[in-house]
Amino acid sequence: MLYFLAGEDSYRSKNKLEEIIEEYKRVHKSGLNLIYINNGNEVDFDDFYGKIKAVSMFAEKKLIIIKDVFSNAKFQEDFLENIKKISGTEDIIIIYENKPADKRTKFFKVLQKYGKCQEFGTLKGASLEKWISTEFKKNKAKIDDEALKFLSARSGNNLWEITNEINKLSNYKVGSTIKKEDVDLMTRPAVENDIFKTIEALAAKDKKQALSLVYKHLEKGDSPLYLLSMISYQFKNLLILKELQDARVPYGAIAKKSGLHPFVVQKTAYMCNRFSMQDLKKIYLKIFQIDSDIKTGKIDAETALDLFIAEV
């Protein structure tokens, strides 16, 4: 049995993956035939297929989860040659992408034909409000309609971020209804989420996307100095975490050592691998210089942001 999970909304796709895993564990108690292949961009097809053909001593179905294979052309080619055998097996095979998959590829089209596919697009408008309402109910918390709409508009559509805000509000107003003023007090605007996306775009050398995200806020009237301060905050966190990672501090101890909230560590740590320590120091120094130039009138803030993104 072949499953394919992908989409821009990595929160719901990950939850669906975990739901399948939990159901598998409930039925197959040993857990010895649950196989993760996290490096799908490097995996050899013969190694993967060998796991399917291997005989289980417990006569259990296998659950094989393989991630990030859309960048592995050779694997895709071999996979497609054997698609009928793979989709016909009694074992459960899950192709998982925590991002949108390229629908133009033959691999995508064949997965749609032979597998049970589920794509997780970004929630918006009424769909997002319904999802938020359901999550509050799971927390046994109440939120009025005005506060719900305000939270939806304020938080963007990153469900990882929104879940954090929902949990925070649920714990803040235990036993009473959450109002708009509570949301205003306890949550942060989506601009901070977009700034993190800007850093991700810079790490991927996608300057066009980084500029687009910044311009969106400038067009809404957000202060260039505030945007620069948020970029500075994110790179400062990256510097702190990179130093601890290079010192081989165990992941579980990083939050305590860094003084950062565990959620910030969780959200930021993986980005450290995309920058060298030398790169991060240069970038942080550049931000410091730009901030100084703006405040002394040597350059206007919008131009400084443009130049910073162009030069990173």
N, C-alpha and C positions, 0 to 999 in steps of 0.2 A: 504494500500500500504506500503510495507516494503522496506527500503533502508539500505544498509550497507556500511559505509565509513571507510577505514582504510589504514594504510601504513606507511612506514618509513618517507615519506615526509609529515610532519604535516602541512607545509605551504599550500600546494595545497589542502590537505584534508579539512583544516579549511576554505579555500576560497570556496570550493565546498559546504560545509555546510552552509556558510553565503549566498551563491547564492540561495540555496533552501529556506532559511529563508526569504530572501528579496522578492523572487517571491511569497511566501506564504502571506507575509504582503501586497503585492500589490493587491492580490485577496481578502484576508480576512482582511478587514479594522479594525475590532474591536481589534484584537490582544489578545483577552481574552482566546483564545483556543490554544495559543502557550505555550507549557509546556516543561520546562527543568528539567531533572533529572540528576544532575551532579555527584551524588554519587552512580553510578551503581554498585560499588563493595560492597555496603551495602544495596541496595534497596530490598524491599520485593516484590515478584511478584504480590501478591494480590493488593498491593497499586498501582503498575504500571497498572495492568489490569483494576482496578477500574477506572482509568483515561480514559481508552479507552471506557468503558461502560457508563460513565457518559453522560447524555444528555446535549447538548449545547443549551442554551437559544437563541442563534443567528442562530441556524441551520447551523452552519459553520463546515467544516471539522476541525479536530484537527491536530496540528503538534506536535508530542511528540518526543523529542530528549533525548536519554538516552546514557550516556557516561560511558566507562570503566566497562563493564559487564563481560569481559573475565576472571576476577578473582573471579567471583561470581558463584560458581558451582551450588548452590541451585536455583538461579534465572534461570540459563541456563536450568536446568532440567525441571522446570515448564514452561518456555518459549517454549521449544521443544514440550512438551505435548499439547500445545495450538497453535502451529505454524500455522495450517490451518485457525483458527479463526483470528489470528493476521494478517496474510498476506492477508486475504480476506476482512479486514475492509476497509471502504472508507477513514478512517483517515490515516494520513501519519505518519509512525513510522520510526525513524532513529536510528539505532545502530551505534554509532560513537566511534572509537578508534583512538587516535592521535599517534599511534605507530603500528608496524606490529602485526597482529593477528596470533595466532597459527593455521596454516592451517591443523594440524593433528587432531584437535578436531571435534567432531560430530557437535558442535554448529556452527563452521565455515562452514562446508559442507552443513548443512541445510540452513543457511543464504544464501549461494550461490544458492541453489536450489529454495528457495521461495522468495528471495528478489532481488532487483536491486543492484548489488554489484559493487563497484569501489575501486580498490586498487591503492594507489599512491606510486609507487616505486621511488627511488632516480634518479634524472636526471643526465646524464653524457654525455660527449663528445658533439656531434652535437646537441643532444636534449637539453642539458643545454644551449648551445650557442644560439639556436633558442629562448628558453624561455627568456634569458637575453635580446636579441634583441627586443623581443615583449614588454618587460617591459619598455625599454628605449623609444620605440615608444608611449606607453601609457603616458609617462612623457613629450612627445613632445621634446625629446632630441635625438641627433645624436651621434653615436659612430662609429669609423672606424673599419675595420675588425681586424687589428692588436691589437687594444686596447680591442676589444671584446674577442678575444682569450686569451689575457693576463689576463683579469679580470676573465674569466672562470677558467683558470689554477690556478690563485692566490687565488681564494676565496673558493675553495673546492666546495661542493654541498649542503650546508645548505642555503636554499632559504630565511630563515629569515635574515641571515647575508647578503646575496647577495642583497636582497631588500634594506637594509639599505645603502649599498655601492652604489647601483643604484641611490637612491634618493639623496645621498650626491653628486655624480658626476653630476647628472642632474641639481642640484642647483648651482654647482660650474661653469659649462660651459653653462649657459643659452644663447641660440642663436648661439652657435658655436659647432663645432664637437669635441667630446672627443677623445683625443689621448692617446697613451700608456703611455707617461710621466705623464699625468694627473692621470691615474689609479695608477701608481707607487707612485705618491705624496700623493694621497688622501685615499688610501685603505691600509688595513693591511693583511699580509699573513694568509693563512688558519691555520697556527700553533696555533694561538690564539683561533680559533674555536675548534680545537682538544683538546687544554688544558681544555677548558670548558667541553668538553665531558669526559675528564679524571676525572674532579671533580665530574661529574654526576656518573661516574662508581664507584668512591670511596664512594660516598654517598650510592650507591646501594650495597656496599660490594663486587663489582665485580672487584677484584684486577687483575684478568687475563686480562680483557678488558683494565683497566687503564695502565697496563704494556705494552700491545700491542700498545696502542696509543703513549706512550712515546718512545718505541723502534722504531716505524716507523720513528720518527723524528731523533732519534740518528743515524739510518742507513742512513738517507739522509745527515748526517753531521751537523745537527743543534746542537748548543752548549748546553750542559747539564745545564750550569749556566743560559742561557737564558730561558730554559724550567722551571727551578726552579723559576726564577724570575716571570714568567707568572703564575705559580701555586701560588706563594706568593701573587701576585696581586689579583687573584680570591678569595683567602681565606680572604684577607684583606677586599675586598668588602662584602663578606658574613658576616664578623664580624660587619662591620658598619651597614649593613641592619638588621642583627639579633638584634642588640642593639636597633635600632629604632622601630622594630616590637615589641620587648619585652616591650618597653616604650609606646606601643599603639599609636604611631604616625600614623595618617591617611595615607593610601596608597598614596593618591594624593599629600601629602606634603613631602614624603620621598625623592624624587629627590632633592628638594630644601634644605632640612635639611642635607642630606648626602653629597651634592656637587657633586654627580655622575650624569652622563648623564642619562636622562629618559630611553633611550634604554638599558643601562646597568642595571638599576633598574628593568625594565620589564623582562629582560632575566635572572636575578640573583635571584630575590626576592623569587620565589617559592622554590628555593633550600634551603632556610633558615630552612624550616620545617624539613629537613632531618638531621639537626645537632642541638645538644644542644649548648648553649652558652659555656658551659664548654668544650665540644669537640672542638669547633672552637678555643678557646684560647689555648688548648693543641696542636692542629695541628699547629697553627701559631707560637707558641713558638718552636715547633720541627723544623719548616722551618728555623727559625732564627738561631737555634743551628747548623743545617746542613750547612747553608750558612757560618757560622763562621768556622766550621770544614774544609770545602772545602778550604776556603781562607787561613787558617793557615797550610794547608798541612796534616791534620790529616787523611783525607780520599779523594779518588778521586771522581769526580762529578758523574760519571755514577753509581758507587757503592752506593753513597749517595741517588741518586734517587730511586734505587731499594729498599734500606732499608726503605726510607720514605714511599713508597707505601705499602710495606709489613707490616709496623707498624701502619698505619692509621686505 
